[in-house]
Amino acid sequence: MKLPFTYKMAEEALSVIRSGNRVFVQGSAQTPLYLLRELGKQAPRLQDVELTFITVQGDIELDKPQYANSFHINCMFVSGSVRKAVNEGRADFIPVFLSDIPDLFRNELKLDVALVQVSPPDAHGYCSLGVSVDIARSAVNTARHIIAQVNPRVPRTHGDSLIHTSRFTSMVYHQEELPEVDYGAKVGEKELKIGKLIAGLIEDGSTLQMGIGTIPDAVMKSLYHHKNLGVHTEMCSDGIIDLFDKDIINNSQKTIHPNKTVTGFAIGTRRLYDYVDDNPAFAFLDIDYVNNPHVIRRNPKVVAINSAIEVDITGQVCADSIGSLQYSGIGGQMDFMRGAALSEGGKPIIALTSRTAKGINRIVPFLKPGAGVVTTRGHIHYVVTEYGTAYLFGKNLRQRAKSLIDIAHPDDREMLEKACIERFQQF
């Protein structure tokens, strides 16, 4: 059967983009870097094109100062690729729950064009959005034009990832390797201690959500004696593979989507991308479903594991900024913290090392001026550092402070105690 599609050169495909358009860019490992580079060549004819996305990987080119008149970044998560531009005032950041972004596309942030990277079409004309379905599903559902970078290195994933070639305004063929991140290689002694402490909180039959970074991988390295774990998460990385192969993760106890790992996106090494390729045990689904707290709560014993930049002695969690310096975004932390809290037997966990690599304490009397609160002190339950676990839910401010000081770095505890005496009069 001859399929009704043809490939175009990037210059022709991108000519549909006009000045003043709002353009979605698929992110994570699916960032269409070739299309972005080619779009940069068209900068002289364009003005005020808005680029919107969450986490992008690699050098996207268009964040550079020389493109400021042609392109303006208005992102919903600040990844390393655009962090400098945001904090220098050349780009903007929208604070939003990950689960709410599809509603933005349907209402406030209507899209003119979506740039995506997909697998080659199958015999029926369907391509896959690969390992980044998350908000890309809603973007391609709502954008007036869709330009696809077709790349044979894109895994073909199951779930909400399929899109027919008839939906594309243009298709551009370009083969290149997907960006890779090896979180497991970055796991150190402190992270392993935290991983073991969190593993001790996880019961057999639990459903796991893992945030981004090294600590989730450290947790997975500590789960080899567990049984019948499930996964319902916004993202996954390489650490999940060995647990699958050992039948530790089998999703057999889940209430919804039993026997399947549910995720919004995956970011890791080529080993992970090959593992999820045409693997029916994984369902890559739309983020407004994956991250809906009322969906999350339906699974038993949901354990949500998320990180933070700093936590104050009352339990306020800053996870997206260093003072007024925007570092990341709200993402899905609150979606899963709330979903886990509502799950029967669920455990919402914030995990962080007691100090940064530069020796700066992360349990603090007060958050830095300008810091954003991602998880409120009303939503906090467990906080874990390499020095132990603090359970804060239902505790008053003085009790919380005592619990957090106990898991702070030993050299910071006297300072924190003095701050508590000043704040609470008695301690």
Secondary structure by P-SEA (a helix, b strand, c coil): ccccbbbbccccccccccccbbbbbbcccccaaaaaaaaaaaccccccbbbbbcccccccccccccccccccccccccccccaaaaaaccbbbbbccccaaaaaaaccccccbbbbccccccccbbbbccccccaaaaaaacccbbbbbccccccccccccccccccccbbbbbbbbcccccccccccaaaaaaaaaaaaacccbbbbbbcccaaaaaaaaacccccbbbbbcccccccaaaaaaacccccccccccccbbbbccccccaaaaaaaccccccccccccccccccccccccbbbbbbbbcccccccccccccccccccccccaaaaaaaaaaaccbbbbbbbbcccccccccccccccccccccccccccccbbbcccbbbbcccccaaaaaaaaaaaccccaaaaaaaaaaaacccc
